[in-house]
Amino acid sequence: MRGTETAVESANSILVLYQGTIGSETALDKAHELALSGGTELHVVEVVDDKPDIGTILFGKPTAGKNVKLSQLADERRKRLERAVNPICSKGIDVSCDAICGNVIQEVIRQVEANNHDLVVLAADRANGSMNGTGAWQHLLRTCPCPVWIVRPDSRAKTRRILAAVNPMRDGTEALGLGRRVLDFAGQVARTECAELTIFHAWDFRGKDLETSRSETTAKVMQRLIEKNRAEHEAALYRLLDSVNLDEVAYDVHMPKGDPCRMIRQFVDENDFDLVVVGYERKNGMSDFLYGNTAEEIIRCLDCPAVAVKRA
């Protein structure tokens, strides 16, 4: 097995999106906990939305006084942030905060790229798909270059059980690379928080076997197809496990047959997980813009926190 440096292990800087709404304190608490374990600095930011007003839309310039009001609001929010992070500063953690006027998604990406943040932590409400009431979190998953940790407003402070969802049979070596990053990240969080880890791979028929399974066939042939495909997926999964360092991590493996979204949601609901780690494949083309991908579907249906990890 080989060890790799993960986003949690190597994180020198965590960006927290704090909008002062339900869940923001939970996001700050989680980032604080991660910083304590890794000696990491925190940058806490609130974005004051500067959507064009009617003057800008109609006449090409903002209504008189709009910029002054935004500046005053940003000053107020900055003072609120300072009060929120003051207890963390007293514990010796390097914390900075700022309130910025702009578009939430664009400003978060700009902050990550300008300051080389290794992880973004934010709160999101699954019920309405909103991110702190400021827009769809899916857009941030698609555009943010670093892992995104999404907490829920009622998340438990301590991470006790982690599910890492992988798919080693997809796209050959690229899928293995993404799977390694998912397991590296989940394994390091498990070590840091002394949590149990479940490695989860939902599989199904593929290629010609998929066509055969959909045709009229005997029970004996179907059983042979199941055994053959399960063996192939199991071999790929254990090749992936052999390529990562899970020393000092208590983990088990589950390989159910079925749709990943449905199987993960059912398994998480039945086993009370505190965190789900998934790999996010950023695709090119209109199909991903319109329909998202499996990672988004999984996160959207979860009630527990989730982390989306991308390829290096």
HELIX and SHEET records of a PDB file:
HELIX    1   1 ALA A    7  SER A   10  1                                   4    
HELIX    2   2 SER A   24  GLY A   38  1                                  15    
HELIX    3   3 ILE A   54  PHE A   59  1                                   6    
HELIX    4   4 LYS A   66  CYS A   89  1                                  24    
HELIX    5   5 VAL A  104  ASN A  115  1                                  12    
HELIX    6   6 TRP A  137  THR A  143  1                                   7    
HELIX    7   7 THR A  173  GLU A  193  1                                  21    
HELIX    8   8 GLY A  207  ARG A  214  1                                   8    
HELIX    9   9 ALA A  219  ASP A  242  1                                  24    
HELIX   10  10 PRO A  260  ASN A  271  1                                  12    
HELIX   11  11 MET A  286  TYR A  291  1                                   6    
HELIX   12  12 THR A  294  ARG A  300  1                                   7    
SHEET    1   A10 VAL A  95  GLY A 102  0                                        
SHEET    2   A10 GLU A  41  ASP A  49  1                                        
SHEET    3   A10 SER A  13  LEU A  17  1                                        
SHEET    4   A10 LEU A 119  ALA A 123  1                                        
SHEET    5   A10 VAL A 148  VAL A 151  1                                        
SHEET    6   A10 ALA A 306  LYS A 310 -1                                        
SHEET    7   A10 LEU A 275  TYR A 280  1                                        
SHEET    8   A10 ARG A 161  ALA A 165  1                                        
SHEET    9   A10 GLU A 196  PHE A 200  1                                        
SHEET   10   A10 TYR A 251  HIS A 254  1                                        
END                                                                             
